[in-house]
Amino acid sequence: MSDRIELAEVVGAVRDGLMEAASQGTGQGLRFELGDIQMEFVVEMRRDARARGGVKAWVVDAGAEAGVSTAGTHKVSFTLKPRNTATGQGWLIAADDEGDVSGFSAAVRD
């Protein structure tokens, strides 16, 4: 179904949003240290012949799919610790450099 969202897409969208916020914060007098990011989703596990491991996790919208039973869903919770890949340090929203996100590989986002 085309309206389903893969778990990887959700995490990628959060990453892209944080990178955009860092770029927009350049030159501002206030910076935010980015702390742990806690994410929690209800997912539906489905076998998919196109998936390398044979299974995909789809984020379930609470009211969108009447055909998905709660018996077929799983709650997934995790915490992300954002790190600058170039320095290994924590990350600030509003970089010192002009929108510098060079330490974050585009290949990881794609």
PyMOL commands that set and color helices and strands:
alter all, ss='L'
color gray80, all
select helices_A, chain A and resi 7-24+70-72+106-109
alter helices_A, ss='H'
color red, helices_A
select strands_A, chain A and resi 5-6+32-33+37-47+55-59+73-80+92-93
alter strands_A, ss='S'
color yellow, strands_A
deselect
rebuild
show_as cartoon
